[in-house]
Amino acid sequence: MEFKIEDLALTLNAEIVKRISGDEMVIKIGDKEHKLQIICCNSNGVEFMLDNSYHHAKYMHVNSADMKLMVDGNIVTVSKFAELRAIAQKSSGGPSSSAGQRFLTSSIPGRVVSVIAKLNSEVKKGDVVVVLESMKMQVAIKAHKDGVVKELKIKEGSGISRNDVVAVIE
């Protein structure tokens, strides 16, 4: 995974060296290894300890290619973050505990055929939020939890990639 601290015009590479437990691991940033422990992961962000130092990261933007976080007042862009996403899901209880997740993401790439949900409307888990067309098939993207649609990140006719945010449901 790569991450860039916006104010420093610097890109760093990181990798998971070994997992100690489900939420604790050793990561390597550049040439140095660090102990990382995820404390809490929810719809507001991630709290973690890095080498015995507490940090809070707030989600700014998430799409299929990268994720922007505000970490201790600095904007950090994380690219190629599939492993980080998996860790975040596991720390928040995984896909089965989607009640804490704000972002509804697309499971497939495609073109938006219709947007069913309206801004500020209530949805129940399983309600269709948007319909995509992919490979000449239409696929419904359904709400992952009960809540209110706070943001719609797509519009009819637009293209979408796998894991792009479709809506924010709170």
N, C-alpha and C positions, 0 to 999 in steps of 0.2 A: 504494500500500500504506500502511496505517496501522500505527503501533506505539505501545504504551503502556508506560511504565516504571512498574511497580506502585507503588513507594514514593513516586513523585512525583505521582500522580494527574494525569498529563499525557499527552495524546495528540498524537503528531506524525505528519505526513504525509511520506511519502518517495516518490520516483519515480526511475527510472533515466533519466538524461539522455542518456547515450551509452555504448556498449560500446567499450572500447579493444581488448580481446581476449576470449577465451572466459571467463576468470576475473577480468578486470580491467575496471572500469567507473567512470563518474562518476555519482554519485547526488546528488539534491537532497533535503535534509532541511530543512523549513521554507523559509527564503530562501537558505540557504547550500549550495553545492556541495562535495562531498567525493569524494576518490578512494578507491574500495573495491577491494581485491584479495582474492579467496578463495584461501587457502593450501592448506587441506585440508578436505575434507568427508567424514565417515564416519559410522558408526553411533553414535559417541560425541558428535558435534557438529560444529561448524564453527570453523575457525581462520581469522582474517582480519586484514588490515591496513586500518585506516581512517585516512586522512591520516597515514601513516607511524607509526601507533601500533598495536601488536599487541593482539588481543582473542581470547578463546575463548568460544564460545557452546555450551552443552550443551542438548540437546533435553529439555524437561520434559514437554510434551504436544503432540500434533498431532491435529487433526481437520479437517473440511472447511471450517470457517469461519476458524479461526485456529491459531496455533502459539505455544506458550510456550517461551521460551528463558531460560536462566540465563546472562547476559552479565556477566562480571567481577563476579559476586556479586549482580547485580540481576536480578530477574525482569522480562522484557520480553515483552509479548504483541504478536505481529505479525498483523494482520488483512489480508484481501484479498491473500494472499501468493502467488498463482499464479506470478508472475514469479520470486519468491525461491525457490520450490520448483523451478522449472525450472533456475535457476542452480545450486542445490544438487545436483540430479540430474546436471547436466552436469559440475560440478566433481568429483563422485564417480565419474564415468565413465558416467553416464546409466543408463537402465533396463537396458541390457545388462550392467552390472556390479552387478547387484542383490545380489551376495554380501555387499557391505559394508552394505547397508541392513537395519536391524533391524525396521522397521515394515512389516507387510503391510497394505495399504489396499484398500478396496473401490473397484472401478472404476465401480460403479453404485449408485444409491440403492435401497433395498428393505427387506424384512422378513426377519429371520433365520429360516429354516425349520429348519435343524439345524446343530449344531456337531459336526463330525466329529473334529477333532483334540482331544486331551486335554492338559491342563496337564502340562508336563515330558516330553511324548512327543517322540520323534524324528520328523521329517518330511523327506522328500526333495523336491527341486524338482519341482513339478508335482502333488504330492499335494494332494487336496482338504482344505481346512481348515474351510470353512464353506459352506453352501448358502443362497443368498438367493432370495427371490421378488420379482420386479419385473415389473409389467405382465402378471401371470398366467403368467410364465415362470420357471422355476427356473434359477439360474446358479451354477455352482461357483466359489468363490474359491480359487485354488490357491496353494500355497507358492511364493514367488519364489526360494527358495534352500534348500539342505540346512541343517538345524539342529535346535535344540530349541525347542519352544514354551514360552517363559518367561512370557507373559501372554496371556490371552484377554480382549479388551476388549468382547466382545458376549455376549449370551445368547439362547437360543431365544425367538422371539416379539418381540424388540425391533426397533425401526426403526433404520435406518442410512442415512447420507447418502453421497454420492459422496466419495471421498477420506478417509473416516473410517478410523481405525486399527482393524483387525479383530484382529490379534495381533502380539505381539513375538516374533520368531524370532532366536535367537542361535546 
